[in-house]
Amino acid sequence: MLLNARIRFHSAVAVTACAVLATGCGGKAQSAAPAGSGRVTVSYAEPRDDGADERPFLRKHRLPERVADDLNRTVRLPEPIRIVSRTCDGDSDYPEYDDEQGRIVLCYDYVDEVRAMFKAARDEDPDGRTAGVITESLYHEAAHALADKLQLPFTGHEEDVADQFAAYRMIPRGAQGRDGLLAAADNYAQSAAGDEDEEDFDPSDEHAPDAVRAANYRCYLYGSRPKEADRLIDGTLLTDERARGCGEEYRALRRGWDKLLAPHAR
């Protein structure tokens, strides 16, 4: 979720079209940014007395630190980006990027809610699955931060492109990254199953519906490794028909993000 979002384009396009980024649609490639000294930093705020305290969980798994380390190793930033874990005020506990302050906010309450959802579902590894969801959320918000700080050009909805960035960074990380992304897909599917009231659907929301996000992540996972068809093609979220194009969808998002980040690579 992007706070004070500046959505560059609002035209509806296919998810794969979002990957035609640096040179497509008549645009020009982004020129190389100055080296700068921008870094991604991590901090943990003291929780409020009446709020959840998920600092021990986050620190144990080093979730913000792992994302920060990955970005610091791969991307040159002209300005710093902060990942701040804290108790959140207001109506939303969802992670969000605040472009005015240049920070990604991760709410203790959100981490607690995700863990509770997996525990209620009697998942065999609620902590591991929660770690996957939080990692996906941090990469999603990191994509918003990079789009802002690096002024990245792309077509389509920024929220779709941010989901693709999470897949772009997590899938190549082996079993842990792939399992984490599947946990995020399952979390979106659980949320979609709970949205039984049609009044909950907001057609003006820049995010794709949760069920669509779940299906997309399954598609990217299958496209990167078709031999895992048994655990990914379920006939509902990911059908055989959609799966046939998932290889190209995954390759397209990789090509797109490779081109986007090439001028800013360390």
C-alpha positions as CSV (number, residue, x, y, z in Angstrom):
1,M,0.0,0.0,0.0
2,L,1.4,3.4,-1.0
3,L,0.7,6.4,1.3
4,N,0.3,9.6,-0.6
5,A,0.5,7.4,-3.7
6,R,1.6,9.0,-6.9
7,I,0.3,6.5,-9.5
8,R,2.1,7.3,-12.8
9,F,-0.4,5.7,-15.2
10,H,-4.0,4.6,-14.6
11,S,-4.8,2.7,-17.9
12,A,-5.7,-0.9,-17.4
13,V,-3.2,-3.3,-18.9
14,A,-2.3,-6.9,-18.6
15,V,0.0,-7.8,-15.8
16,T,2.7,-8.9,-18.3
17,A,2.5,-5.5,-20.0
18,C,3.6,-4.0,-16.7
19,A,7.0,-5.5,-17.4
20,V,7.5,-3.5,-20.6
21,L,9.3,-0.9,-18.5
22,A,12.5,0.9,-19.3
23,T,12.3,1.0,-23.1
24,G,8.7,0.0,-24.1
25,C,5.7,2.1,-25.0
26,G,7.8,4.8,-26.6
27,G,9.6,5.7,-23.4
28,K,13.4,6.3,-23.0
29,A,15.6,4.3,-20.7
30,Q,16.3,5.9,-17.3
31,S,19.8,7.4,-17.2
32,A,22.2,6.2,-14.5
33,A,21.7,7.7,-11.1
34,P,24.6,9.2,-9.2
35,A,26.3,6.8,-6.8
36,G,25.1,8.8,-3.7
37,S,25.2,7.5,-0.2
38,G,21.6,6.4,0.2
39,R,21.1,3.2,2.2
40,V,18.2,1.2,3.5
41,T,18.1,1.3,7.3
42,V,16.1,-0.6,9.9
43,S,14.7,0.5,13.2
44,Y,12.3,-0.8,15.8
45,A,10.1,1.6,17.8
46,E,8.9,0.9,21.3
47,P,5.3,-0.5,21.2
48,R,2.4,1.2,22.8
49,D,1.2,-0.4,26.0
50,D,-2.1,-1.4,24.3
51,G,-0.5,-2.7,21.1
52,A,1.1,-5.9,19.9
53,D,4.8,-6.3,20.3
54,E,6.2,-8.4,17.5
55,R,9.8,-7.2,17.8
56,P,11.2,-10.5,19.1
57,F,9.6,-12.3,16.1
58,L,10.9,-9.8,13.6
59,R,14.4,-9.7,15.1
60,K,14.7,-13.5,15.4
61,H,14.0,-14.0,11.7
62,R,15.8,-10.7,10.7
63,L,13.0,-10.0,8.3
64,P,13.5,-6.2,7.8
65,E,17.2,-6.6,8.0
66,R,17.3,-9.3,5.2
67,V,15.3,-7.1,2.8
68,A,17.5,-4.1,3.7
69,D,20.7,-6.1,3.2
70,D,19.5,-7.4,-0.2
71,L,18.6,-3.9,-1.5
72,N,21.8,-2.4,-0.2
73,R,23.9,-5.0,-2.0
74,T,22.1,-4.6,-5.3
75,V,20.8,-1.0,-5.7
76,R,22.5,2.4,-5.6
77,L,20.1,4.9,-3.9
78,P,20.4,8.7,-4.1
79,E,18.6,9.1,-0.8
80,P,18.1,6.9,2.2
81,I,15.0,4.6,2.8
82,R,14.0,3.7,6.3
83,I,12.2,0.5,7.3
84,V,10.4,1.4,10.6
85,S,8.6,-1.3,12.7
86,R,6.2,0.2,15.2
87,T,2.7,0.2,16.6
88,C,0.5,1.9,14.1
89,D,-2.1,4.6,14.6
90,G,-5.2,5.1,12.4
91,D,-7.6,2.8,10.6
92,S,-5.0,0.6,8.7
93,D,-2.4,-1.7,10.1
94,Y,-1.2,-2.7,6.6
95,P,2.4,-2.0,5.7
96,E,2.8,1.1,3.6
97,Y,5.4,3.4,2.0
98,D,5.3,7.0,3.1
99,D,6.8,9.0,0.2
100,E,6.9,12.2,2.2
101,Q,9.1,10.8,4.9
102,G,10.9,8.2,2.7
103,R,10.0,5.3,5.0
104,I,8.4,1.9,4.9
105,V,6.2,1.4,7.9
106,L,5.7,-2.2,9.2
107,C,3.1,-2.5,11.9
108,Y,3.5,-4.9,14.8
109,D,-0.3,-5.3,14.7
110,Y,-0.2,-6.5,11.1
111,V,2.5,-9.1,12.0
112,D,0.3,-10.3,14.9
113,E,-2.7,-10.6,12.7
114,V,-0.9,-12.6,10.0
115,R,0.4,-15.1,12.7
116,A,-3.1,-15.4,14.2
117,M,-4.6,-16.2,10.8
118,F,-2.1,-19.0,10.1
119,K,-2.6,-20.4,13.7
120,A,-6.3,-20.3,13.3
121,A,-6.0,-22.3,10.1
122,R,-3.9,-24.9,12.0
123,D,-1.0,-24.4,9.7
124,E,2.0,-26.7,10.5
125,D,4.5,-23.8,10.4
126,P,2.7,-20.5,11.3
127,D,5.9,-18.7,12.2
128,G,7.7,-19.7,9.0
129,R,4.6,-18.9,6.9
130,T,4.2,-15.5,8.6
131,A,7.9,-14.8,7.9
132,G,7.1,-15.4,4.2
133,V,4.1,-13.0,4.2
134,I,6.1,-10.3,6.0
135,T,9.0,-10.6,3.6
136,E,6.6,-10.3,0.6
137,S,5.0,-7.2,2.1
138,L,8.4,-5.6,2.7
139,Y,9.5,-6.2,-0.9
140,H,6.2,-4.9,-2.2
141,E,6.6,-1.6,-0.3
142,A,10.3,-1.5,-1.2
143,A,9.2,-1.4,-4.9
144,H,7.1,1.7,-4.1
145,A,10.1,3.2,-2.4
146,L,12.4,2.4,-5.4
147,A,9.8,3.8,-7.9
148,D,9.8,7.0,-5.8
149,K,13.5,7.5,-5.1
150,L,14.7,6.3,-8.5
151,Q,11.8,7.7,-10.6
152,L,11.4,4.4,-12.3
153,P,9.4,4.4,-15.5
154,F,6.7,1.8,-16.1
155,T,3.3,1.3,-17.5
156,G,0.2,0.0,-15.7
157,H,-0.7,0.0,-12.1
158,E,2.1,0.5,-9.6
159,E,0.6,-2.0,-7.2
160,D,0.8,-4.8,-9.8
161,V,4.4,-3.9,-10.5
162,A,5.2,-3.9,-6.8
163,D,3.8,-7.4,-6.5
164,Q,6.0,-8.4,-9.4
165,F,9.1,-7.0,-7.6
166,A,8.3,-9.2,-4.6
167,A,8.3,-12.2,-6.9
168,Y,11.4,-10.9,-8.7
169,R,13.4,-10.8,-5.4
170,M,11.9,-13.9,-3.6
171,I,11.7,-16.6,-6.2
172,P,15.5,-16.7,-7.0
173,R,16.2,-17.2,-3.2
174,G,15.6,-20.9,-3.4
175,A,13.2,-23.0,-1.3
176,Q,12.8,-20.4,1.5
177,G,11.9,-17.6,-0.9
178,R,9.6,-19.7,-3.0
179,D,7.8,-21.1,0.1
180,G,7.5,-17.5,1.4
181,L,5.9,-16.3,-1.7
182,L,3.5,-19.2,-1.7
183,A,2.6,-18.3,1.9
184,A,1.8,-14.8,0.7
185,A,-0.4,-16.3,-2.0
186,D,-2.2,-18.4,0.5
187,N,-2.6,-15.5,2.8
188,Y,-4.3,-13.5,0.0
189,A,-6.5,-16.5,-0.8
190,Q,-7.5,-16.7,2.9
191,S,-8.4,-13.0,2.9
192,A,-10.4,-13.4,-0.3
193,A,-12.3,-16.3,1.2
194,G,-13.3,-14.0,4.1
195,D,-14.6,-11.3,1.8
196,E,-18.0,-12.8,1.4
197,D,-19.9,-9.5,1.4
198,E,-20.0,-7.9,-2.1
199,E,-20.1,-4.5,-0.4
200,D,-16.5,-5.1,0.7
201,F,-15.3,-4.9,-2.9
202,D,-14.0,-1.4,-3.9
203,P,-13.6,-1.1,-7.7
204,S,-11.6,2.1,-7.2
205,D,-8.9,0.4,-5.1
206,E,-5.6,0.5,-7.0
207,H,-4.8,-3.0,-5.6
208,A,-5.9,-6.0,-7.5
209,P,-8.4,-8.2,-5.6
210,D,-6.8,-10.6,-3.2
211,A,-7.8,-13.7,-5.2
212,V,-6.1,-12.2,-8.3
213,R,-2.9,-11.5,-6.3
214,A,-2.9,-15.0,-5.0
215,A,-3.4,-16.4,-8.5
216,N,-0.6,-14.2,-9.9
217,Y,1.9,-15.4,-7.3
218,R,1.1,-19.0,-8.0
219,C,1.5,-18.3,-11.7
220,Y,4.9,-16.7,-11.3
221,L,6.0,-19.6,-9.1
222,Y,4.9,-22.2,-11.6
223,G,6.4,-20.2,-14.5
224,S,9.8,-20.3,-12.8
225,R,9.6,-24.0,-12.0
226,P,6.9,-26.0,-13.8
227,K,7.8,-29.2,-12.1
228,E,6.0,-27.9,-9.0
229,A,2.7,-28.1,-10.8
230,D,1.2,-30.5,-8.3
231,R,1.3,-28.0,-5.5
232,L,0.6,-24.9,-7.6
233,I,-2.1,-25.8,-10.1
234,D,-5.3,-26.1,-8.1
235,G,-7.9,-25.6,-10.8
236,T,-9.2,-22.5,-9.0
237,L,-6.6,-19.9,-8.3
238,L,-4.3,-21.4,-11.0
239,T,-5.9,-23.3,-13.8
240,D,-4.2,-25.4,-16.5
241,E,-5.2,-22.8,-19.1
242,R,-3.5,-19.9,-17.2
243,A,-0.5,-22.0,-16.4
244,R,0.4,-22.4,-20.0
245,G,1.4,-18.8,-20.2
246,C,3.0,-18.5,-16.8
247,G,6.5,-19.2,-18.1
248,E,6.4,-16.1,-20.3
249,E,4.8,-14.0,-17.5
250,Y,7.6,-14.8,-15.2
251,R,10.3,-14.2,-17.8
252,A,8.6,-10.9,-18.7
253,L,8.7,-9.6,-15.2
254,R,12.3,-10.6,-14.8
255,R,13.3,-8.8,-18.1
256,G,11.3,-5.7,-17.0
257,W,12.9,-5.4,-13.5
258,D,16.3,-6.2,-14.8
259,K,16.0,-3.3,-17.3
260,L,14.6,-1.0,-14.6
261,L,17.4,-1.6,-12.1
262,A,20.3,-1.9,-14.5
263,P,21.2,1.9,-14.4
264,H,21.1,1.8,-10.6
265,A,22.8,-1.5,-10.0
266,R,25.8,-1.7,-7.6
